[in-house]
Amino acid sequence: MPELLNDLPISNNIKSALQEAEGPLDKLLMFVRTHERGSLTIMPNSSSVPDINQAFVTATDWAATTLETIN
């Protein structure tokens, strides 16, 4: 993971969450991983399931489009 992340233009907060499960984004990353598995046992207080599903779809579309531009 460290070798992969070194070359990516992402913040240290994101790198820390991905590599060490630490920092301010760790809980969000844990939630995303839980959502990907289809288990919404961890739920942010300010969000509804439809809102979270829509945000996930939007993020996935963005990631796919971004990946196409670098390939």
PDB file of N, H, CA, C and O in Angstrom:
ATOM      1  N   MET A   1       0.814  -1.197   0.000  1.00  0.00           N
ATOM      2  CA  MET A   1       0.000   0.000   0.000  1.00  0.00           C
ATOM      3  C   MET A   1       0.861   1.266   0.000  1.00  0.00           C
ATOM      4  O   MET A   1       0.567   2.190  -0.758  1.00  0.00           O
ATOM      5  N   PRO A   2       1.908   1.343   0.817  1.00  0.00           N
ATOM      6  CA  PRO A   2       2.710   2.581   0.800  1.00  0.00           C
ATOM      7  C   PRO A   2       3.296   2.900  -0.570  1.00  0.00           C
ATOM      8  O   PRO A   2       3.326   4.065  -0.969  1.00  0.00           O
ATOM      9  N   GLU A   3       3.758   1.896  -1.289  1.00  0.00           N
ATOM     10  H   GLU A   3       3.733   0.951  -0.965  1.00  0.00           H
ATOM     11  CA  GLU A   3       4.321   2.136  -2.620  1.00  0.00           C
ATOM     12  C   GLU A   3       3.263   2.669  -3.573  1.00  0.00           C
ATOM     13  O   GLU A   3       3.543   3.567  -4.367  1.00  0.00           O
ATOM     14  N   LEU A   4       2.075   2.139  -3.505  1.00  0.00           N
ATOM     15  H   LEU A   4       1.848   1.410  -2.860  1.00  0.00           H
ATOM     16  CA  LEU A   4       0.979   2.590  -4.363  1.00  0.00           C
ATOM     17  C   LEU A   4       0.594   4.030  -4.043  1.00  0.00           C
ATOM     18  O   LEU A   4       0.411   4.845  -4.948  1.00  0.00           O
ATOM     19  N   LEU A   5       0.473   4.339  -2.761  1.00  0.00           N
ATOM     20  H   LEU A   5       0.622   3.677  -2.026  1.00  0.00           H
ATOM     21  CA  LEU A   5       0.015   5.654  -2.352  1.00  0.00           C
ATOM     22  C   LEU A   5       1.048   6.752  -2.559  1.00  0.00           C
ATOM     23  O   LEU A   5       0.685   7.918  -2.715  1.00  0.00           O
ATOM     24  N   ASN A   6       2.322   6.402  -2.564  1.00  0.00           N
ATOM     25  H   ASN A   6       2.617   5.455  -2.437  1.00  0.00           H
ATOM     26  CA  ASN A   6       3.368   7.416  -2.742  1.00  0.00           C
ATOM     27  C   ASN A   6       3.205   8.204  -4.023  1.00  0.00           C
ATOM     28  O   ASN A   6       3.477   9.405  -4.039  1.00  0.00           O
ATOM     29  N   ASP A   7       2.774   7.572  -5.086  1.00  0.00           N
ATOM     30  H   ASP A   7       2.553   6.597  -5.072  1.00  0.00           H
ATOM     31  CA  ASP A   7       2.678   8.219  -6.388  1.00  0.00           C
ATOM     32  C   ASP A   7       1.325   8.866  -6.659  1.00  0.00           C
ATOM     33  O   ASP A   7       1.148   9.509  -7.694  1.00  0.00           O
ATOM     34  N   LEU A   8       0.381   8.709  -5.760  1.00  0.00           N
ATOM     35  H   LEU A   8       0.525   8.187  -4.919  1.00  0.00           H
ATOM     36  CA  LEU A   8      -0.954   9.270  -5.979  1.00  0.00           C
ATOM     37  C   LEU A   8      -1.078  10.649  -5.342  1.00  0.00           C
ATOM     38  O   LEU A   8      -0.586  10.873  -4.235  1.00  0.00           O
ATOM     39  N   PRO A   9      -1.736  11.577  -6.042  1.00  0.00           N
ATOM     40  CA  PRO A   9      -1.902  12.925  -5.506  1.00  0.00           C
ATOM     41  C   PRO A   9      -3.082  13.007  -4.530  1.00  0.00           C
ATOM     42  O   PRO A   9      -4.106  13.626  -4.822  1.00  0.00           O
ATOM     43  N   ILE A  10      -2.916  12.376  -3.379  1.00  0.00           N
ATOM     44  H   ILE A  10      -2.085  11.873  -3.141  1.00  0.00           H
ATOM     45  CA  ILE A  10      -3.971  12.399  -2.360  1.00  0.00           C
ATOM     46  C   ILE A  10      -3.395  12.937  -1.049  1.00  0.00           C
ATOM     47  O   ILE A  10      -2.185  12.905  -0.828  1.00  0.00           O
ATOM     48  N   SER A  11      -4.269  13.421  -0.205  1.00  0.00           N
ATOM     49  H   SER A  11      -5.252  13.447  -0.385  1.00  0.00           H
ATOM     50  CA  SER A  11      -3.835  14.055   1.038  1.00  0.00           C
ATOM     51  C   SER A  11      -3.261  13.040   2.023  1.00  0.00           C
ATOM     52  O   SER A  11      -3.504  11.837   1.927  1.00  0.00           O
ATOM     53  N   ASN A  12      -2.496  13.565   2.968  1.00  0.00           N
ATOM     54  H   ASN A  12      -2.298  14.542   3.046  1.00  0.00           H
ATOM     55  CA  ASN A  12      -1.930  12.719   4.015  1.00  0.00           C
ATOM     56  C   ASN A  12      -3.017  12.115   4.888  1.00  0.00           C
ATOM     57  O   ASN A  12      -2.842  11.013   5.407  1.00  0.00           O
ATOM     58  N   ASN A  13      -4.144  12.814   5.062  1.00  0.00           N
ATOM     59  H   ASN A  13      -4.287  13.709   4.640  1.00  0.00           H
ATOM     60  CA  ASN A  13      -5.259  12.257   5.834  1.00  0.00           C
ATOM     61  C   ASN A  13      -5.810  10.996   5.182  1.00  0.00           C
ATOM     62  O   ASN A  13      -6.123  10.023   5.867  1.00  0.00           O
ATOM     63  N   ILE A  14      -5.928  11.014   3.868  1.00  0.00           N
ATOM     64  H   ILE A  14      -5.674  11.805   3.311  1.00  0.00           H
ATOM     65  CA  ILE A  14      -6.417   9.833   3.150  1.00  0.00           C
ATOM     66  C   ILE A  14      -5.386   8.715   3.232  1.00  0.00           C
ATOM     67  O   ILE A  14      -5.740   7.561   3.476  1.00  0.00           O
ATOM     68  N   LYS A  15      -4.125   9.045   3.033  1.00  0.00           N
ATOM     69  H   LYS A  15      -3.838   9.982   2.835  1.00  0.00           H
ATOM     70  CA  LYS A  15      -3.061   8.036   3.132  1.00  0.00           C
ATOM     71  C   LYS A  15      -3.043   7.403   4.510  1.00  0.00           C
ATOM     72  O   LYS A  15      -2.898   6.187   4.632  1.00  0.00           O
ATOM     73  N   SER A  16      -3.186   8.205   5.539  1.00  0.00           N
ATOM     74  H   SER A  16      -3.304   9.193   5.440  1.00  0.00           H
ATOM     75  CA  SER A  16      -3.188   7.700   6.906  1.00  0.00           C
ATOM     76  C   SER A  16      -4.361   6.756   7.156  1.00  0.00           C
ATOM     77  O   SER A  16      -4.197   5.717   7.795  1.00  0.00           O
ATOM     78  N   ALA A  17      -5.521   7.107   6.665  1.00  0.00           N
ATOM     79  H   ALA A  17      -5.655   7.951   6.146  1.00  0.00           H
ATOM     80  CA  ALA A  17      -6.702   6.244   6.833  1.00  0.00           C
ATOM     81  C   ALA A  17      -6.513   4.922   6.111  1.00  0.00           C
ATOM     82  O   ALA A  17      -6.860   3.867   6.643  1.00  0.00           O
ATOM     83  N   LEU A  18      -5.967   4.972   4.905  1.00  0.00           N
ATOM     84  H   LEU A  18      -5.686   5.829   4.473  1.00  0.00           H
ATOM     85  CA  LEU A  18      -5.789   3.749   4.114  1.00  0.00           C
ATOM     86  C   LEU A  18      -4.673   2.860   4.643  1.00  0.00           C
ATOM     87  O   LEU A  18      -4.803   1.636   4.648  1.00  0.00           O
ATOM     88  N   GLN A  19      -3.582   3.464   5.085  1.00  0.00           N
ATOM     89  H   GLN A  19      -3.477   4.458   5.080  1.00  0.00           H
ATOM     90  CA  GLN A  19      -2.425   2.676   5.498  1.00  0.00           C
ATOM     91  C   GLN A  19      -2.480   2.232   6.954  1.00  0.00           C
ATOM     92  O   GLN A  19      -2.127   1.098   7.277  1.00  0.00           O
ATOM     93  N   GLU A  20      -2.924   3.130   7.832  1.00  0.00           N
ATOM     94  H   GLU A  20      -3.211   4.051   7.570  1.00  0.00           H
ATOM     95  CA  GLU A  20      -2.797   2.868   9.258  1.00  0.00           C
ATOM     96  C   GLU A  20      -4.118   2.825  10.010  1.00  0.00           C
ATOM     97  O   GLU A  20      -4.140   2.618  11.223  1.00  0.00           O
ATOM     98  N   ALA A  21      -5.219   3.021   9.291  1.00  0.00           N
ATOM     99  H   ALA A  21      -5.202   3.190   8.306  1.00  0.00           H
ATOM    100  CA  ALA A  21      -6.547   3.090   9.928  1.00  0.00           C
ATOM    101  C   ALA A  21      -6.531   4.117  11.052  1.00  0.00           C
ATOM    102  O   ALA A  21      -6.997   3.858  12.162  1.00  0.00           O
ATOM    103  N   GLU A  22      -5.979   5.301  10.735  1.00  0.00           N
ATOM    104  H   GLU A  22      -5.601   5.511   9.834  1.00  0.00           H
ATOM    105  CA  GLU A  22      -5.901   6.383  11.711  1.00  0.00           C
ATOM    106  C   GLU A  22      -6.319   7.687  11.063  1.00  0.00           C
ATOM    107  O   GLU A  22      -6.464   7.777   9.843  1.00  0.00           O
ATOM    108  N   GLY A  23      -6.508   8.684  11.889  1.00  0.00           N
ATOM    109  H   GLY A  23      -6.390   8.610  12.879  1.00  0.00           H
ATOM    110  CA  GLY A  23      -6.788  10.020  11.391  1.00  0.00           C
ATOM    111  C   GLY A  23      -8.268  10.315  11.281  1.00  0.00           C
ATOM    112  O   GLY A  23      -9.109   9.464  11.572  1.00  0.00           O
ATOM    113  N   PRO A  24      -8.581  11.541  10.853  1.00  0.00           N
ATOM    114  CA  PRO A  24      -9.976  11.992  10.825  1.00  0.00           C
ATOM    115  C   PRO A  24     -10.849  11.273   9.806  1.00  0.00           C
ATOM    116  O   PRO A  24     -12.074  11.290   9.932  1.00  0.00           O
ATOM    117  N   LEU A  25     -10.256  10.645   8.807  1.00  0.00           N
ATOM    118  H   LEU A  25      -9.261  10.631   8.705  1.00  0.00           H
ATOM    119  CA  LEU A  25     -11.052   9.974   7.776  1.00  0.00           C
ATOM    120  C   LEU A  25     -11.221   8.476   8.023  1.00  0.00           C
ATOM    121  O   LEU A  25     -11.892   7.793   7.249  1.00  0.00           O
ATOM    122  N   ASP A  26     -10.622   7.966   9.088  1.00  0.00           N
ATOM    123  H   ASP A  26     -10.077   8.521   9.716  1.00  0.00           H
ATOM    124  CA  ASP A  26     -10.685   6.525   9.342  1.00  0.00           C
ATOM    125  C   ASP A  26     -12.119   6.040   9.531  1.00  0.00           C
ATOM    126  O   ASP A  26     -12.498   5.015   8.965  1.00  0.00           O
ATOM    127  N   LYS A  27     -12.926   6.761  10.322  1.00  0.00           N
ATOM    128  H   LYS A  27     -12.617   7.594  10.782  1.00  0.00           H
ATOM    129  CA  LYS A  27     -14.311   6.322  10.549  1.00  0.00           C
ATOM    130  C   LYS A  27     -15.112   6.340   9.250  1.00  0.00           C
ATOM    131  O   LYS A  27     -15.931   5.454   9.007  1.00  0.00           O
ATOM    132  N   LEU A  28     -14.874   7.346   8.424  1.00  0.00           N
ATOM    133  H   LEU A  28     -14.209   8.066   8.622  1.00  0.00           H
ATOM    134  CA  LEU A  28     -15.561   7.411   7.132  1.00  0.00           C
ATOM    135  C   LEU A  28     -15.155   6.229   6.256  1.00  0.00           C
ATOM    136  O   LEU A  28     -16.007   5.621   5.608  1.00  0.00           O
ATOM    137  N   LEU A  29     -13.876   5.899   6.229  1.00  0.00           N
ATOM    138  H   LEU A  29     -13.184   6.392   6.755  1.00  0.00           H
ATOM    139  CA  LEU A  29     -13.395   4.761   5.451  1.00  0.00           C
ATOM    140  C   LEU A  29     -14.010   3.459   5.968  1.00  0.00           C
ATOM    141  O   LEU A  29     -14.400   2.600   5.177  1.00  0.00           O
ATOM    142  N   MET A  30     -14.098   3.314   7.285  1.00  0.00           N
ATOM    143  H   MET A  30     -13.781   4.012   7.927  1.00  0.00           H
ATOM    144  CA  MET A  30     -14.738   2.118   7.851  1.00  0.00           C
ATOM    145  C   MET A  30     -16.188   2.027   7.402  1.00  0.00           C
ATOM    146  O   MET A  30     -16.673   0.942   7.082  1.00  0.00           O
ATOM    147  N   PHE A  31     -16.888   3.165   7.375  1.00  0.00           N
ATOM    148  H   PHE A  31     -16.495   4.047   7.635  1.00  0.00           H
ATOM    149  CA  PHE A  31     -18.275   3.181   6.930  1.00  0.00           C
ATOM    150  C   PHE A  31     -18.378   2.758   5.467  1.00  0.00           C
ATOM    151  O   PHE A  31     -19.233   1.946   5.113  1.00  0.00           O
ATOM    152  N   VAL A  32     -17.508   3.306   4.616  1.00  0.00           N
ATOM    153  H   VAL A  32     -16.813   3.966   4.904  1.00  0.00           H
ATOM    154  CA  VAL A  32     -17.534   2.972   3.187  1.00  0.00           C
ATOM    155  C   VAL A  32     -17.302   1.481   2.992  1.00  0.00           C
ATOM    156  O   VAL A  32     -18.001   0.842   2.205  1.00  0.00           O
ATOM    157  N   ARG A  33     -16.341   0.929   3.691  1.00  0.00           N
ATOM    158  H   ARG A  33     -15.773   1.448   4.330  1.00  0.00           H
ATOM    159  CA  ARG A  33     -16.073  -0.512   3.572  1.00  0.00           C
ATOM    160  C   ARG A  33     -17.268  -1.334   4.023  1.00  0.00           C
ATOM    161  O   ARG A  33     -17.590  -2.352   3.410  1.00  0.00           O
ATOM    162  N   THR A  34     -17.927  -0.902   5.088  1.00  0.00           N
ATOM    163  H   THR A  34     -17.666  -0.076   5.587  1.00  0.00           H
ATOM    164  CA  THR A  34     -19.134  -1.584   5.563  1.00  0.00           C
ATOM    165  C   THR A  34     -20.235  -1.492   4.511  1.00  0.00           C
ATOM    166  O   THR A  34     -20.922  -2.479   4.245  1.00  0.00           O
ATOM    167  N   HIS A  35     -20.408  -0.327   3.917  1.00  0.00           N
ATOM    168  H   HIS A  35     -19.851   0.474   4.132  1.00  0.00           H
ATOM    169  CA  HIS A  35     -21.426  -0.127   2.881  1.00  0.00           C
ATOM    170  C   HIS A  35     -21.140  -1.014   1.676  1.00  0.00           C
ATOM    171  O   HIS A  35     -22.061  -1.601   1.109  1.00  0.00           O
ATOM    172  N   GLU A  36     -19.876  -1.119   1.281  1.00  0.00           N
ATOM    173  H   GLU A  36     -19.128  -0.642   1.742  1.00  0.00           H
ATOM    174  CA  GLU A  36     -19.519  -1.955   0.130  1.00  0.00           C
ATOM    175  C   GLU A  36     -19.892  -3.413   0.361  1.00  0.00           C
ATOM    176  O   GLU A  36     -20.206  -4.129  -0.590  1.00  0.00           O
ATOM    177  N   ARG A  37     -19.860  -3.855   1.600  1.00  0.00           N
ATOM    178  H   ARG A  37     -19.605  -3.273   2.372  1.00  0.00           H
ATOM    179  CA  ARG A  37     -20.213  -5.237   1.934  1.00  0.00           C
ATOM    180  C   ARG A  37     -21.720  -5.431   2.070  1.00  0.00           C
ATOM    181  O   ARG A  37     -22.200  -6.549   2.259  1.00  0.00           O
ATOM    182  N   GLY A  38     -22.460  -4.320   1.969  1.00  0.00           N
ATOM    183  H   GLY A  38     -22.070  -3.412   1.816  1.00  0.00           H
ATOM    184  CA  GLY A  38     -23.916  -4.412   2.064  1.00  0.00           C
ATOM    185  C   GLY A  38     -24.441  -4.433   3.479  1.00  0.00           C
ATOM    186  O   GLY A  38     -25.589  -4.811   3.710  1.00  0.00           O
ATOM    187  N   SER A  39     -23.618  -4.034   4.428  1.00  0.00           N
ATOM    188  H   SER A  39     -22.684  -3.727   4.240  1.00  0.00           H
ATOM    189  CA  SER A  39     -24.024  -4.031   5.822  1.00  0.00           C
ATOM    190  C   SER A  39     -23.929  -2.612   6.372  1.00  0.00           C
ATOM    191  O   SER A  39     -22.827  -2.097   6.560  1.00  0.00           O
ATOM    192  N   LEU A  40     -25.039  -1.991   6.625  1.00  0.00           N
ATOM    193  H   LEU A  40     -25.934  -2.410   6.473  1.00  0.00           H
ATOM    194  CA  LEU A  40     -25.047  -0.619   7.118  1.00  0.00           C
ATOM    195  C   LEU A  40     -25.208  -0.588   8.637  1.00  0.00           C
ATOM    196  O   LEU A  40     -26.063   0.125   9.163  1.00  0.00           O
ATOM    197  N   THR A  41     -24.386  -1.361   9.333  1.00  0.00           N
ATOM    198  H   THR A  41     -23.691  -1.940   8.906  1.00  0.00           H
ATOM    199  CA  THR A  41     -24.475  -1.375  10.789  1.00  0.00           C
ATOM    200  C   THR A  41     -23.872  -0.125  11.397  1.00  0.00           C
ATOM    201  O   THR A  41     -24.245   0.272  12.502  1.00  0.00           O
ATOM    202  N   ILE A  42     -22.938   0.505  10.685  1.00  0.00           N
ATOM    203  H   ILE A  42     -22.635   0.183   9.788  1.00  0.00           H
ATOM    204  CA  ILE A  42     -22.360   1.768  11.128  1.00  0.00           C
ATOM    205  C   ILE A  42     -23.023   2.849  10.284  1.00  0.00           C
ATOM    206  O   ILE A  42     -22.905   2.843   9.059  1.00  0.00           O
ATOM    207  N   MET A  43     -23.706   3.759  10.926  1.00  0.00           N
ATOM    208  H   MET A  43     -23.802   3.763  11.921  1.00  0.00           H
ATOM    209  CA  MET A  43     -24.467   4.746  10.168  1.00  0.00           C
ATOM    210  C   MET A  43     -24.197   6.144  10.698  1.00  0.00           C
ATOM    211  O   MET A  43     -24.378   6.400  11.889  1.00  0.00           O
ATOM    212  N   PRO A  44     -23.763   7.060   9.822  1.00  0.00           N
ATOM    213  CA  PRO A  44     -23.610   8.447  10.279  1.00  0.00           C
ATOM    214  C   PRO A  44     -24.953   9.004  10.721  1.00  0.00           C
ATOM    215  O   PRO A  44     -25.978   8.730  10.097  1.00  0.00           O
ATOM    216  N   ASN A  45     -24.951   9.778  11.785  1.00  0.00           N
ATOM    217  H   ASN A  45     -24.118  10.001  12.292  1.00  0.00           H
ATOM    218  CA  ASN A  45     -26.200  10.316  12.345  1.00  0.00           C
ATOM    219  C   ASN A  45     -26.940  11.228  11.395  1.00  0.00           C
ATOM    220  O   ASN A  45     -28.169  11.276  11.428  1.00  0.00           O
ATOM    221  N   SER A  46     -26.228  11.957  10.547  1.00  0.00           N
ATOM    222  H   SER A  46     -25.229  11.919  10.521  1.00  0.00           H
ATOM    223  CA  SER A  46     -26.867  12.983   9.730  1.00  0.00           C
ATOM    224  C   SER A  46     -27.250  12.511   8.337  1.00  0.00           C
ATOM    225  O   SER A  46     -27.608  13.338   7.498  1.00  0.00           O
ATOM    226  N   SER A  47     -27.189  11.227   8.059  1.00  0.00           N
ATOM    227  H   SER A  47     -26.898  10.555   8.740  1.00  0.00           H
ATOM    228  CA  SER A  47     -27.451  10.735   6.706  1.00  0.00           C
ATOM    229  C   SER A  47     -28.519   9.660   6.700  1.00  0.00           C
ATOM    230  O   SER A  47     -28.697   8.922   7.669  1.00  0.00           O
ATOM    231  N   SER A  48     -29.233   9.592   5.569  1.00  0.00           N
ATOM    232  H   SER A  48     -29.089  10.192   4.782  1.00  0.00           H
ATOM    233  CA  SER A  48     -30.215   8.531   5.380  1.00  0.00           C
ATOM    234  C   SER A  48     -29.637   7.501   4.419  1.00  0.00           C
ATOM    235  O   SER A  48     -28.691   7.800   3.691  1.00  0.00           O
ATOM    236  N   VAL A  49     -30.182   6.318   4.408  1.00  0.00           N
ATOM    237  H   VAL A  49     -30.951   6.076   4.999  1.00  0.00           H
ATOM    238  CA  VAL A  49     -29.697   5.262   3.520  1.00  0.00           C
ATOM    239  C   VAL A  49     -29.776   5.690   2.053  1.00  0.00           C
ATOM    240  O   VAL A  49     -28.803   5.480   1.328  1.00  0.00           O
ATOM    241  N   PRO A  50     -30.879   6.277   1.574  1.00  0.00           N
ATOM    242  CA  PRO A  50     -30.900   6.725   0.171  1.00  0.00           C
ATOM    243  C   PRO A  50     -29.823   7.760  -0.142  1.00  0.00           C
ATOM    244  O   PRO A  50     -29.213   7.714  -1.210  1.00  0.00           O
ATOM    245  N   ASP A  51     -29.585   8.693   0.783  1.00  0.00           N
ATOM    246  H   ASP A  51     -30.080   8.730   1.651  1.00  0.00           H
ATOM    247  CA  ASP A  51     -28.536   9.697   0.567  1.00  0.00           C
ATOM    248  C   ASP A  51     -27.163   9.034   0.481  1.00  0.00           C
ATOM    249  O   ASP A  51     -26.346   9.391  -0.368  1.00  0.00           O
ATOM    250  N   ILE A  52     -26.921   8.086   1.348  1.00  0.00           N
ATOM    251  H   ILE A  52     -27.584   7.796   2.038  1.00  0.00           H
ATOM    252  CA  ILE A  52     -25.638   7.385   1.353  1.00  0.00           C
ATOM    253  C   ILE A  52     -25.473   6.572   0.080  1.00  0.00           C
ATOM    254  O   ILE A  52     -24.395   6.564  -0.515  1.00  0.00           O
ATOM    255  N   ASN A  53     -26.523   5.891  -0.341  1.00  0.00           N
ATOM    256  H   ASN A  53     -27.398   5.897   0.142  1.00  0.00           H
ATOM    257  CA  ASN A  53     -26.447   5.115  -1.584  1.00  0.00           C
ATOM    258  C   ASN A  53     -26.167   6.022  -2.775  1.00  0.00           C
ATOM    259  O   ASN A  53     -25.366   5.672  -3.642  1.00  0.00           O
ATOM    260  N   GLN A  54     -26.814   7.181  -2.828  1.00  0.00           N
ATOM    261  H   GLN A  54     -27.465   7.465  -2.124  1.00  0.00           H
ATOM    262  CA  GLN A  54     -26.586   8.115  -3.929  1.00  0.00           C
ATOM    263  C   GLN A  54     -25.160   8.651  -3.907  1.00  0.00           C
ATOM    264  O   GLN A  54     -24.532   8.775  -4.958  1.00  0.00           O
ATOM    265  N   ALA A  55     -24.648   8.966  -2.736  1.00  0.00           N
ATOM    266  H   ALA A  55     -25.159   8.865  -1.882  1.00  0.00           H
ATOM    267  CA  ALA A  55     -23.261   9.441  -2.628  1.00  0.00           C
ATOM    268  C   ALA A  55     -22.285   8.362  -3.082  1.00  0.00           C
ATOM    269  O   ALA A  55     -21.279   8.662  -3.724  1.00  0.00           O
ATOM    270  N   PHE A  56     -22.579   7.117  -2.751  1.00  0.00           N
ATOM    271  H   PHE A  56     -23.397   6.874  -2.230  1.00  0.00           H
ATOM    272  CA  PHE A  56     -21.725   6.004  -3.154  1.00  0.00           C
ATOM    273  C   PHE A  56     -21.724   5.846  -4.676  1.00  0.00           C
ATOM    274  O   PHE A  56     -20.667   5.665  -5.281  1.00  0.00           O
ATOM    275  N   VAL A  57     -22.890   5.914  -5.287  1.00  0.00           N
ATOM    276  H   VAL A  57     -23.749   6.061  -4.796  1.00  0.00           H
ATOM    277  CA  VAL A  57     -22.991   5.802  -6.746  1.00  0.00           C
ATOM    278  C   VAL A  57     -22.250   6.962  -7.419  1.00  0.00           C
ATOM    279  O   VAL A  57     -21.521   6.756  -8.389  1.00  0.00           O
ATOM    280  N   THR A  58     -22.436   8.160  -6.910  1.00  0.00           N
ATOM    281  H   THR A  58     -23.028   8.328  -6.122  1.00  0.00           H
ATOM    282  CA  THR A  58     -21.747   9.328  -7.464  1.00  0.00           C
ATOM    283  C   THR A  58     -20.235   9.169  -7.356  1.00  0.00           C
ATOM    284  O   THR A  58     -19.513   9.443  -8.314  1.00  0.00           O
ATOM    285  N   ALA A  59     -19.758   8.736  -6.211  1.00  0.00           N
ATOM    286  H   ALA A  59     -20.345   8.513  -5.432  1.00  0.00           H
ATOM    287  CA  ALA A  59     -18.316   8.546  -6.018  1.00  0.00           C
ATOM    288  C   ALA A  59     -17.769   7.445  -6.921  1.00  0.00           C
ATOM    289  O   ALA A  59     -16.667   7.569  -7.456  1.00  0.00           O
ATOM    290  N   THR A  60     -18.529   6.377  -7.090  1.00  0.00           N
ATOM    291  H   THR A  60     -19.424   6.276  -6.655  1.00  0.00           H
ATOM    292  CA  THR A  60     -18.098   5.286  -7.959  1.00  0.00           C
ATOM    293  C   THR A  60     -18.022   5.739  -9.410  1.00  0.00           C
ATOM    294  O   THR A  60     -17.077   5.401 -10.123  1.00  0.00           O
ATOM    295  N   ASP A  61     -19.019   6.506  -9.847  1.00  0.00           N
ATOM    296  H   ASP A  61     -19.787   6.781  -9.268  1.00  0.00           H
ATOM    297  CA  ASP A  61     -18.990   7.059 -11.209  1.00  0.00           C
ATOM    298  C   ASP A  61     -17.795   7.975 -11.404  1.00  0.00           C
ATOM    299  O   ASP A  61     -17.122   7.912 -12.433  1.00  0.00           O
ATOM    300  N   TRP A  62     -17.528   8.831 -10.415  1.00  0.00           N
ATOM    301  H   TRP A  62     -18.074   8.882  -9.579  1.00  0.00           H
ATOM    302  CA  TRP A  62     -16.383   9.738 -10.490  1.00  0.00           C
ATOM    303  C   TRP A  62     -15.082   8.949 -10.591  1.00  0.00           C
ATOM    304  O   TRP A  62     -14.212   9.279 -11.398  1.00  0.00           O
ATOM    305  N   ALA A  63     -14.950   7.921  -9.782  1.00  0.00           N
ATOM    306  H   ALA A  63     -15.656   7.653  -9.127  1.00  0.00           H
ATOM    307  CA  ALA A  63     -13.737   7.103  -9.788  1.00  0.00           C
ATOM    308  C   ALA A  63     -13.556   6.420 -11.142  1.00  0.00           C
ATOM    309  O   ALA A  63     -12.443   6.376 -11.667  1.00  0.00           O
ATOM    310  N   ALA A  64     -14.620   5.895 -11.704  1.00  0.00           N
ATOM    311  H   ALA A  64     -15.524   5.930 -11.278  1.00  0.00           H
ATOM    312  CA  ALA A  64     -14.529   5.225 -13.012  1.00  0.00           C
ATOM    313  C   ALA A  64     -14.130   6.212 -14.104  1.00  0.00           C
ATOM    314  O   ALA A  64     -13.287   5.903 -14.947  1.00  0.00           O
ATOM    315  N   THR A  65     -14.735   7.399 -14.090  1.00  0.00           N
ATOM    316  H   THR A  65     -15.419   7.650 -13.405  1.00  0.00           H
ATOM    317  CA  THR A  65     -14.396   8.416 -15.079  1.00  0.00           C
ATOM    318  C   THR A  65     -12.944   8.860 -14.931  1.00  0.00           C
ATOM    319  O   THR A  65     -12.235   9.018 -15.925  1.00  0.00           O
ATOM    320  N   THR A  66     -12.509   9.058 -13.706  1.00  0.00           N
ATOM    321  H   THR A  66     -13.085   8.930 -12.899  1.00  0.00           H
ATOM    322  CA  THR A  66     -11.127   9.469 -13.447  1.00  0.00           C
ATOM    323  C   THR A  66     -10.152   8.391 -13.901  1.00  0.00           C
ATOM    324  O   THR A  66      -9.117   8.693 -14.493  1.00  0.00           O
ATOM    325  N   LEU A  67     -10.479   7.152 -13.626  1.00  0.00           N
ATOM    326  H   LEU A  67     -11.320   6.906 -13.144  1.00  0.00           H
ATOM    327  CA  LEU A  67      -9.611   6.038 -14.030  1.00  0.00           C
ATOM    328  C   LEU A  67      -9.491   5.972 -15.552  1.00  0.00           C
ATOM    329  O   LEU A  67      -8.413   5.693 -16.077  1.00  0.00           O
ATOM    330  N   GLU A  68     -10.578   6.223 -16.255  1.00  0.00           N
ATOM    331  H   GLU A  68     -11.453   6.450 -15.829  1.00  0.00           H
ATOM    332  CA  GLU A  68     -10.536   6.226 -17.718  1.00  0.00           C
ATOM    333  C   GLU A  68      -9.606   7.299 -18.258  1.00  0.00           C
ATOM    334  O   GLU A  68      -8.960   7.092 -19.285  1.00  0.00           O
ATOM    335  N   THR A  69      -9.525   8.425 -17.596  1.00  0.00           N
ATOM    336  H   THR A  69     -10.049   8.594 -16.761  1.00  0.00           H
ATOM    337  CA  THR A  69      -8.691   9.514 -18.073  1.00  0.00           C
ATOM    338  C   THR A  69      -7.196   9.265 -17.862  1.00  0.00           C
ATOM    339  O   THR A  69      -6.364   9.867 -18.542  1.00  0.00           O
ATOM    340  N   ILE A  70      -6.855   8.382 -16.922  1.00  0.00           N
ATOM    341  H   ILE A  70      -7.531   7.893 -16.370  1.00  0.00           H
ATOM    342  CA  ILE A  70      -5.429   8.108 -16.685  1.00  0.00           C
ATOM    343  C   ILE A  70      -4.953   6.834 -17.361  1.00  0.00           C
ATOM    344  O   ILE A  70      -3.758   6.539 -17.348  1.00  0.00           O
ATOM    345  N   ASN A  71      -5.847   6.091 -17.939  1.00  0.00           N
ATOM    346  H   ASN A  71      -6.818   6.331 -17.950  1.00  0.00           H
ATOM    347  CA  ASN A  71      -5.449   4.862 -18.643  1.00  0.00           C
ATOM    348  C   ASN A  71      -5.158   5.119 -20.088  1.00  0.00           C
ATOM    349  O   ASN A  71      -4.810   4.194 -20.822  1.00  0.00           O
TER     350      ASN A  71
END
